[in-house]
Amino acid sequence: MYSSRKLRFDDLFSTQYISLFNLETDKKLKILEIGCGPGALAIALQRWYPNAEITTIDRDSDFIRFAKQVAPQISFMEGDATHLPFPNEEFDVTISNTVSEHIKPELFYQEQLRVLKPGGICLVLSSRKGIHIQSTILDDNACEQAFWQKASELDHSLEQFQICRYPMNEAELPTAMERFGFKDVSTGYVIADLTPDNPKFSQEKALEIINANRINDLEAVESVAYKLPDAFSSEEIMNMKQRINEKYDARINDYLVKKKYWDTDAIITMIVRGVK
Ligand SMILES: C[S@@+](CC[C@H](N)C(=O)[O-])C[C@H]1O[C@@H](n2cnc3c(N)ncnc32)[C@H](O)[C@@H]1O
């Protein structure tokens, strides 16, 4: 998750984010990130607002441990967004990315309203339907198709962990922010264009894009092995990973010899901004 999130918050797109965040940069902002996951947004915020004091919170101890290793200079804390361990009116800004859909809206917004100073800014980021076109060289073969088919039939983790129980569309999100007491609500969209064959990307960035997809695919296999420990043998898991690595090695080879696929990810992040 970290590699793909790191690209989503790459400095290539910083101007779009900074313009929509519309934060006062001449004072030392106290920013709280809620549901920070592996920490990619917090790390980007530190680059974009070097004078800010950034605190983050997530209930997942594995994410917190990972994030602390990647960015020891940031304060990553384990905790619950519905009972924030901070006094009233502590922060200038609260921010979250793809978290609102997991938390009961009353609790999500009320807690942020409580910890924000008067005039503080609440920024809610969420992923929207973008464009995903995969190069044909990465198509699944029959074995991979069978693996994913079996995994999806057996995997009920979304219901089990109550993930994404409160999804909202592009109109419902700002409506909710207004309903829970924020003023001057505004919306905007950042488009992160990740097209490795586009010459506007350096070779280094193009390979980072391709490899972020490789890591995503490998993590998806690991996640299946973790969530469904009895469904697949260790040999089946190993074969899947080997096949993924071979495909991505071939994709990189083709990139290097300038064989183009124009595969692309155009990731759209909606930003809803409200004032306390
Ligand atoms: C889809 S992930 C997004 C992670 C991160 N914001 C990112 O963009 O990479 C949702 C995150 O919200 C966290 N989360 C969900 N409910 C939470 C709660 N009640 N308190 C704290 N964190 C929560 C999860 O642990 C997870 O890290």
PDBQT file of the ligand as one rigid body, heavy atoms in Angstrom, charges set to zero:
ROOT
HETATM    1  C1  LIG A 301      -7.939   2.648   3.432  1.00  0.00    +0.000 C 
HETATM    2  S1  LIG A 301      -6.859   2.901   4.770  1.00  0.00    +0.000 S 
HETATM    3  C2  LIG A 301      -6.100   4.435   4.350  1.00  0.00    +0.000 C 
HETATM    4  C3  LIG A 301      -4.772   4.614   5.015  1.00  0.00    +0.000 C 
HETATM    5  C4  LIG A 301      -4.059   5.930   4.668  1.00  0.00    +0.000 C 
HETATM    6  N1  LIG A 301      -4.873   7.063   4.969  1.00  0.00    +0.000 N 
HETATM    7  C5  LIG A 301      -3.628   5.943   3.234  1.00  0.00    +0.000 C 
HETATM    8  O1  LIG A 301      -4.228   6.659   2.433  1.00  0.00    +0.000 OA
HETATM    9  O2  LIG A 301      -2.677   5.231   2.898  1.00  0.00    +0.000 OA
HETATM   10  C6  LIG A 301      -7.950   3.320   6.092  1.00  0.00    +0.000 C 
HETATM   11  C7  LIG A 301      -7.200   3.533   7.389  1.00  0.00    +0.000 C 
HETATM   12  O3  LIG A 301      -8.102   4.000   8.391  1.00  0.00    +0.000 OA
HETATM   13  C8  LIG A 301      -7.776   3.380   9.613  1.00  0.00    +0.000 C 
HETATM   14  N2  LIG A 301      -8.955   3.429  10.478  1.00  0.00    +0.000 N 
HETATM   15  C9  LIG A 301     -10.195   2.962  10.208  1.00  0.00    +0.000 A 
HETATM   16  N3  LIG A 301     -11.006   3.191  11.254  1.00  0.00    +0.000 NA
HETATM   17  C10 LIG A 301     -10.273   3.838  12.196  1.00  0.00    +0.000 A 
HETATM   18  C11 LIG A 301     -10.546   4.346  13.484  1.00  0.00    +0.000 A 
HETATM   19  N4  LIG A 301     -11.756   4.236  14.050  1.00  0.00    +0.000 N 
HETATM   20  N5  LIG A 301      -9.559   4.940  14.178  1.00  0.00    +0.000 NA
HETATM   21  C12 LIG A 301      -8.316   5.058  13.632  1.00  0.00    +0.000 A 
HETATM   22  N6  LIG A 301      -7.997   4.595  12.413  1.00  0.00    +0.000 NA
HETATM   23  C13 LIG A 301      -8.959   3.990  11.699  1.00  0.00    +0.000 A 
HETATM   24  C14 LIG A 301      -7.378   1.974   9.203  1.00  0.00    +0.000 C 
HETATM   25  O4  LIG A 301      -6.626   1.332  10.201  1.00  0.00    +0.000 OA
HETATM   26  C15 LIG A 301      -6.573   2.245   7.924  1.00  0.00    +0.000 C 
HETATM   27  O5  LIG A 301      -5.226   2.485   8.189  1.00  0.00    +0.000 OA
ENDROOT
TORSDOF 0
